[in-house]
Amino acid sequence: MSQFEIGAAHVQRMRARRIYEALKDQIVSGVYGKDGHLPSSRSLAVELGVSRTTVTVVYEQLLAEGFIDVRQGSRPRVALAAIAPSSPDKSLPRPVPKRLSSYASRIRDIAPWSDTRDSRFVADFRYGDLAPSDFPNAIWKRAVNAAMAKTPERLAYGDPRGSHRLRMALQGYLWRARTLRCDLDQIIVVNGSQQGLDLCARLLLDPDHRFAIENPCYAMARQIFASTGATAVSIEVDRDGLNTELLTDVDARLAYVTPSHQFPLGGVMSISRRFQLLEWARRLEAYVIEDDYDSEYRYDIKPVPPLYGLQEGCNVIYLGTISKTLSPMLRIGYLVVPPELQALFATAKQLTDRHTPVADQYALASLIEAGAYEAHVRRVRRLNGERRETLLNALRLEFGNSIVIEGADAGLHIVVWFRELSAQLASVVIKTGRDAGIGLHSIASLYDPRSRDAQTDRLGLVMGYAALDSRRIERGVQLLGDVVEKTLRSSG
Ligand SMILES: Cc1ncc(COP(=O)(O)O)c(C=O)c1O
């Protein structure tokens, strides 16, 4: 063997060793899944720029050590026993992040999302989920396929404000469904209300500012505004929505409200308060963020027109979402912003994530244009109306006058107050509920922690029903009855 040949063989062995180590790490850490396929030797060789022989040598080694299975004519597969059980060593100290931004340190104490759903539950009264069977699967699939085939921009970046076609469709929808009239340029398509709130926070708040917010409120709204370093001024709500008397002397840059259906208590903001709120915003040159998250669901009451457009030139930013009608998974919402903010919102959206995925925008536009979206809304309104009726009847039957129900006229959730249980028993009730097979969710976390004790001396549960069928609702309420009885007995 010549010197050159010996050198080349050495280099090949070194390469094979490195590829072997990298693949082994990836297999063990689960990159390919439990019995997923690895690339074929041919494609891996091309990808890594090495000879096919080098890859074959590596695969043979991994096979010999039991990390992969190889069958004639198919790609190597991860062997079942190869994946390390993922139990982190609890004795090791948790790594602490270093040198954070002030934003990171402000959000550090918010508990990260974790899936607390339990498939063994008879009923989870979690608010926010929708029934999978309500989703118009076939229509949506067809619309996405058509969008992928026809979308001229499908391989290019799109307009950060959202596609022209979807904004046109939304403009018409907002007029028909909400009597909201706006120019096309005022509409910004966002990734769910959450991104709409985020853009508002970025554009309107600084650390030394204050923002007014309902108490109790949508927790993610308070968290995102507070993440800017601005200070929350929590304003109480009652049956007429945010108490604007308490807002009069508040010096804040924005007020966040859910006037059509206060979240979570369900009040509808009275017309006099609406005018007071707009007057406050005009006087302070502040903006009102109107979160119209579930306006499609009205049962015993007439639709309430939005704040937006009540007064010419009022400083309202309107926020809508399809998370309650189609699915929260799609992450599509829309803002209607005053003309002076159009360009800023478009730029902020572009800097954040360029734009919302175009195929989904086209699919939604085609549903709205064809009338299929509004037909779907009518259908889910009826289905959710039935679920609501079942829940209310079951609760009345089980608890009679020992509970007070709030916010049942609209939306996809209600609040239930238990006259005989104190708020301190929330964690006991939730744990007993979990053991009995039901998911329960206390209202306490939706209050400003500084006022929570004063606000909620009775136990309050937020009960969502949109993901449940009537059998689960009825059985869930029976189990809730057992849970309450057990808690009363054990708390003396
Ligand atoms: C008050 C309020 N606003 C907005 C939303 C919807 O958020 P998104 O559009 O980000 O899914 C929710 C969802 O639960 C909500 O309760």
PDBQT file of the ligand as one rigid body, heavy atoms in Angstrom, charges set to zero:
ROOT
HETATM    1  C1  LIG A 501     -60.182  36.698  26.628  1.00  0.00    +0.000 C 
HETATM    2  C2  LIG A 501     -59.543  35.868  25.545  1.00  0.00    +0.000 A 
HETATM    3  N1  LIG A 501     -59.037  36.477  24.484  1.00  0.00    +0.000 NA
HETATM    4  C3  LIG A 501     -58.485  35.778  23.477  1.00  0.00    +0.000 A 
HETATM    5  C4  LIG A 501     -58.433  34.409  23.518  1.00  0.00    +0.000 A 
HETATM    6  C5  LIG A 501     -57.945  33.623  22.314  1.00  0.00    +0.000 C 
HETATM    7  O1  LIG A 501     -56.627  33.633  22.144  1.00  0.00    +0.000 OA
HETATM    8  P1  LIG A 501     -55.965  33.187  20.785  1.00  0.00    +0.000 P 
HETATM    9  O2  LIG A 501     -56.645  33.872  19.648  1.00  0.00    +0.000 OA
HETATM   10  O3  LIG A 501     -54.545  33.632  20.962  1.00  0.00    +0.000 OA
HETATM   11  O4  LIG A 501     -56.088  31.709  20.698  1.00  0.00    +0.000 OA
HETATM   12  C6  LIG A 501     -58.897  33.740  24.612  1.00  0.00    +0.000 A 
HETATM   13  C7  LIG A 501     -58.744  32.289  24.684  1.00  0.00    +0.000 C 
HETATM   14  O5  LIG A 501     -59.006  31.608  25.602  1.00  0.00    +0.000 OA
HETATM   15  C8  LIG A 501     -59.508  34.494  25.658  1.00  0.00    +0.000 A 
HETATM   16  O6  LIG A 501     -60.023  33.873  26.718  1.00  0.00    +0.000 OA
ENDROOT
TORSDOF 0
